[in-house]
Amino acid sequence: MTKNPFDQFSKQYFEEFLSPLGEVRINYEIPGEPRFVDIWFTPSTPETTASPELGILARIAATPCLLEPFRKQPTEREIRSCLGKLIHLEADLHRQANRDEETIAPDELPRLWIIAASCSDNLLNKLMAREDETWLRGIYFPSKVFLTGIIAIDKLPPTPETLWLRILGKGLIQQQAIAEVIALPKEDTRRSAVVKMLATWKVSIEVSSSIDAEERELIMNLSQAYLEWEQKTELRGVEIGKEIGKEIGKEIGKEIGKEIGKEQERREIVENFLLARFGELDSQLAAIVQPISNLPATEYALLLLQLSSLSREDLLARFE
């Protein structure tokens, strides 16, 4: 279902951050409907969602929600499509509840969050969306009947509370957010996870068949994160090389370490692509990570480019 590098990154990103708080389903197909929800999140108990370090993202995850991220301003048709997904999902939940002779409380109904890099005042006026004083600037709500919130990343205040949403923005907004992530303590697990995902995003753009001006700017924004991740990966290899060097000589050990680092880098990229494409890395998919990593450079890049259109069965069959 993945269509582009941003789609891939955003799904993996929300899965990484929200999995500790509840169940994350990527590309969730609404039963009986030819519709796929980008991210369908169901929180665990309220206690587990108390994660103030995630800021607004934690508040969003306090209730069941559909997350629909957009790299550009969504069109009116795309917004109607998102609302259609919400309506069909709610209808399916009510059908399940009726079969089980249960009822769904209003606060248990799913909310739709449209997360857009930008959203014009004109579009917001058409939606009759307004800010709510209990939420931050840049977060808008149409009629309460629609159970929908719209996050305009370009209008969010640049505070720690919005960091984990601004990372999905564009241009200077994203550039500042990436710098803030890099500035976090190196022992921060969120920092290392995001740096790794940003690096993979950069690689996935670079293996695309064509790169436009906007994507070239994005690559520049992601370069700092990629460089740090690459150095970290190589350093891990060098450390291994040092141990080898004790036996066979320091210089040879150092060179072997660099090669090990490059191999680890390839493996991590493949693992991230498979996770984003299929939602999990089970034993069958894990078994083909190394064969993919061992492909010649041209075949390796081509496969990553084709991955979004390959079915699980076709991919596994290729490496059986």
C-alpha positions in Angstrom: 0.0 0.0 0.0 3.0 2.3 0.5 3.0 4.9 -2.3 5.9 7.2 -1.6 8.9 7.7 0.8 6.9 10.1 3.0 4.1 7.6 3.3 6.6 5.0 4.3 8.3 7.2 6.8 5.1 8.6 8.5 3.6 5.1 9.0 6.8 3.8 10.5 7.2 6.9 12.6 3.7 6.7 14.2 4.2 3.0 14.7 7.4 3.6 16.6 6.0 6.3 18.9 2.5 4.9 19.5 3.2 1.2 19.9 4.1 1.5 23.6 0.8 3.3 24.2 -1.6 0.8 22.5 -2.3 -1.1 19.3 -1.2 0.4 16.0 -2.6 -1.0 12.7 -1.0 0.2 9.5 -2.9 0.2 6.2 -5.9 -1.1 8.1 -8.6 -2.4 5.7 -12.1 -1.6 6.8 -14.0 -4.9 6.8 -16.4 -5.1 3.8 -15.1 -1.8 2.3 -12.3 -1.2 -0.3 -10.8 1.5 2.0 -7.5 1.5 3.8 -6.8 3.7 6.8 -3.2 4.9 7.0 -2.9 4.5 10.8 -5.6 3.1 13.1 -4.6 3.5 16.7 -6.4 2.1 19.8 -4.9 3.1 23.2 -4.4 0.7 26.0 -5.5 1.9 29.5 -5.4 5.6 30.2 -2.4 5.1 32.5 -0.2 3.9 29.6 -1.0 6.9 27.5 0.4 9.3 30.2 3.5 10.2 28.2 4.0 14.0 28.6 7.3 13.8 26.8 5.4 13.2 23.5 3.5 16.4 23.9 0.5 16.9 21.7 1.0 13.4 20.1 0.3 11.8 23.5 -2.9 13.8 23.9 -4.1 12.7 20.5 -3.3 9.1 21.4 -5.5 9.2 24.5 -8.5 8.2 22.5 -9.0 5.8 19.5 -8.0 7.6 16.4 -7.4 7.5 12.7 -4.2 9.3 11.6 -4.0 10.6 8.0 -0.7 12.4 7.4 -0.2 14.6 4.3 3.1 15.9 3.0 1.2 18.7 1.2 -2.0 20.5 1.8 -4.8 17.9 1.4 -7.3 18.6 -1.4 -11.0 18.9 -0.6 -11.5 15.4 -2.2 -8.8 13.9 0.0 -10.5 15.4 3.1 -13.8 13.9 2.1 -12.1 10.6 1.5 -10.7 10.7 5.1 -14.1 11.5 6.5 -15.5 8.6 4.5 -13.0 6.2 6.2 -14.0 7.5 9.6 -17.7 7.0 8.8 -17.2 3.4 7.5 -14.9 2.5 10.4 -17.5 3.7 13.0 -20.2 1.8 11.2 -18.2 -1.4 11.4 -17.5 -0.9 15.1 -21.2 -0.4 15.7 -21.9 -3.6 13.8 -19.4 -5.5 15.9 -20.9 -4.1 19.1 -24.5 -5.0 18.0 -23.4 -8.6 17.3 -21.9 -8.8 20.8 -24.9 -7.0 22.3 -22.8 -4.2 23.5 -22.8 -0.4 23.1 -20.0 2.1 22.3 -19.7 5.1 24.6 -19.2 8.4 22.8 -15.6 8.8 24.1 -14.8 5.3 22.7 -15.7 6.3 19.1 -12.7 6.9 16.9 -11.5 10.4 16.1 -10.0 11.4 12.8 -6.8 13.5 12.8 -5.7 15.0 9.5 -2.1 16.0 9.9 -0.9 18.2 7.1 2.4 20.0 6.5 0.3 23.1 5.6 -3.3 24.2 5.6 -4.4 27.5 4.2 -6.9 29.8 5.9 -9.1 29.5 2.8 -9.4 25.7 3.2 -10.0 26.0 6.9 -12.8 28.5 6.3 -14.4 26.2 3.8 -14.3 23.5 6.4 -15.6 26.0 9.0 -12.8 24.7 11.2 -11.9 26.8 14.3 -9.3 26.7 17.0 -10.2 25.4 20.4 -8.8 27.3 23.5 -8.0 24.0 25.2 -5.6 23.0 22.4 -2.5 24.8 20.9 -2.5 27.2 18.0 -2.5 25.4 14.7 -5.0 22.7 15.7 -8.5 23.2 14.2 -11.9 21.5 14.6 -14.8 21.5 12.2 -18.2 20.7 13.8 -18.0 18.4 16.8 -20.4 16.1 14.9 -17.5 15.0 12.6 -15.2 13.9 15.4 -12.3 15.4 13.4 -9.3 17.5 14.1 -7.0 19.1 11.6 -3.4 19.8 12.5 -1.7 22.5 10.3 2.0 21.9 11.1 3.1 25.2 9.5 0.9 27.0 12.1 2.0 25.1 15.2 4.1 27.0 17.8 7.8 25.9 17.8 7.8 24.4 21.3 8.9 21.0 22.7 5.2 20.1 22.9 4.9 20.1 19.1 8.3 18.7 18.2 7.1 15.2 17.3 4.6 16.7 14.9 6.8 19.4 13.4 9.3 16.7 12.3 6.6 15.8 9.7 6.6 19.4 8.4 8.4 21.0 5.4 11.2 23.4 4.7 12.5 25.5 7.6 9.9 24.0 10.0 11.2 20.5 9.5 14.8 21.7 9.4 14.4 23.3 12.8 12.6 20.2 14.2 15.4 17.9 13.0 18.0 20.2 14.6 16.0 19.9 17.9 16.0 16.1 17.7 19.8 16.1 17.0 20.3 18.3 20.1 18.5 15.9 22.4 20.8 13.8 24.7 22.4 11.0 22.8 21.0 8.5 25.3 17.5 9.5 24.5 15.9 6.4 22.8 13.5 8.6 20.8 16.4 10.5 19.3 18.2 7.5 18.0 15.0 6.0 16.6 14.0 9.1 14.7 17.6 9.7 13.4 17.5 6.2 12.0 14.1 6.7 10.4 15.1 10.0 8.9 18.2 8.4 7.4 16.2 5.7 5.8 13.7 8.3 4.5 16.7 10.1 2.8 17.9 6.8 1.2 14.4 5.9 0.0 14.1 9.3 -1.8 17.5 9.0 -3.4 16.7 5.6 -4.9 13.5 7.0 -6.5 13.5 7.2 -10.3 13.1 11.0 -10.3 13.8 13.7 -7.7 12.1 17.1 -7.9 13.2 20.4 -6.4 11.2 19.9 -3.2 12.7 16.5 -2.7 16.2 17.8 -3.2 15.5 20.3 -0.4 14.2 17.5 1.8 17.3 15.5 1.2 19.3 18.5 2.4 17.2 18.7 5.5 17.7 15.0 6.2 21.4 15.0 5.5 22.4 15.9 9.1 20.4 13.0 10.5 21.8 10.6 7.8 25.4 11.6 8.5 25.0 11.0 12.2 23.4 7.7 11.6 26.0 6.6 9.1 28.8 7.6 11.5 27.1 5.7 14.3 26.7 2.6 12.2 30.3 2.8 11.0 31.6 3.3 14.5 29.8 0.2 15.7 31.5 -1.7 12.9 34.9 -0.1 13.8 34.4 -1.3 17.4 33.9 -4.8 16.1 36.9 -4.3 13.9 39.1 -3.3 16.9 38.3 -6.7 18.5 39.2 -8.4 15.3 42.3 -6.2 15.0 43.6 -7.6 18.2 44.1 -10.9 16.4 45.0 -9.9 12.9 46.4 -6.3 13.1 44.9 -2.9 13.8 44.8 -1.5 10.2 43.2 -4.6 8.7 40.8 -4.7 11.6 39.8 -1.1 11.1 39.1 -1.7 7.4 37.0 -4.8 8.2 35.2 -2.8 10.7 34.2 -0.2 8.2 32.9 -2.9 5.9 30.9 -4.4 8.7 29.5 -0.9 9.4 28.4 -0.5 5.8 26.8 -4.0 5.8 24.9 -3.1 9.0 23.7 0.1 7.4 22.3 -1.8 4.4 20.6 -4.3 6.7 19.0 -1.6 8.8 17.7 0.1 5.7 16.2 -3.1 4.4 14.6 -3.9 7.7 13.0 -0.4 7.9 11.6 -0.7 4.4 10.1 -4.1 5.1 8.6 -2.8 8.4 7.1 0.2 6.7 5.8 -2.0 3.8 4.3 -4.9 5.7 3.8 -3.6 9.2 6.0 -6.3 10.9 9.2 -8.2 10.4 8.3 -11.8 11.1 10.6 -14.8 10.7 10.0 -15.2 6.9 10.7 -11.5 6.2 13.7 -11.5 8.5 15.2 -14.4 6.6 15.4 -12.4 3.4 17.0 -9.3 4.9 20.5 -10.6 4.3 19.9 -11.8 0.8 18.5 -8.4 -0.2 21.5 -6.7 1.5 23.9 -8.8 -0.5 22.4 -7.8 -3.9 24.7 -5.7 -6.3 24.2 -2.0 -5.8 22.0 -1.5 -8.9 19.7 -4.5 -8.1 19.6 -3.4 -4.4 18.4 0.1 -5.3 15.9 -1.2 -7.9 14.4 -3.6 -5.4 13.9 -0.9 -2.8 12.2 1.3 -5.4 9.9 -1.6 -6.4 9.2 -2.7 -2.9 6.0 -0.6 -2.5 4.4 -2.5 -5.4 5.6 -6.0 -4.6 3.3 -8.4 -2.7 4.6 -10.3 0.3 4.3 -13.6 -1.7 6.2 -12.3 -4.7 9.0 -11.0 -2.5 9.4 -14.2 -0.6 9.2 -16.3 -3.7 12.0 -14.3 -5.3 14.4 -15.1 -2.4 13.3 -18.7 -1.7 
